[in-house]
Amino acid sequence: MPELPEVQTVVNEIKKQKLVGEKIKDVEILVPSLVAPLDTAAFAKALKGRKITDLSRRAKYIVAT
């Protein structure tokens, strides 16, 4: 499990790579329990084509909004 500073470093590096403003082309859910109780196929479909407006972290999770 990564430590908080490591997670923040990853967020900062992703922001440097200009991911913010890009569209989501494809979604692969590797851990379905993180999406539960939602239907994983419907969740993936809802994300495709959406634009990433910001990146942050919530505890040890990276959050793209």
KAGITA-V572168 format. One record per pair of residues at least 4 apart in sequence whose ideal C-beta (glycine too) atoms are under 7 Angstrom apart, sorted by the first residue. I is the first residue (numbers start at 1). J is the second residue. Records with the same first field share a line. If there is no record, write none. Layout:
# KAGITA-V572168
I = J ; J
This chain:
# KAGITA-V572168
1 = 60
2 = 6 ; 7 ; 60
4 = 8 ; 60
5 = 9
6 = 10
7 = 11 ; 57 ; 60 ; 62
8 = 12 ; 57
9 = 13
10 = 14 ; 62
11 = 15 ; 55 ; 56 ; 57 ; 62
12 = 16
13 = 17
14 = 19 ; 55
15 = 19 ; 20 ; 55
19 = 52 ; 55
20 = 52 ; 53 ; 54 ; 55
21 = 51 ; 52
22 = 52
23 = 49 ; 50 ; 51
24 = 47 ; 48 ; 49 ; 50 ; 52
26 = 48
27 = 44 ; 47 ; 48
29 = 35 ; 40 ; 44
32 = 36 ; 40
35 = 40 ; 43
38 = 42 ; 43
39 = 43
40 = 44
41 = 45
42 = 46
43 = 47
44 = 48
52 = 64
53 = 65
54 = 65
55 = 62 ; 64
56 = 63
57 = 61 ; 62 ; 63
58 = 63
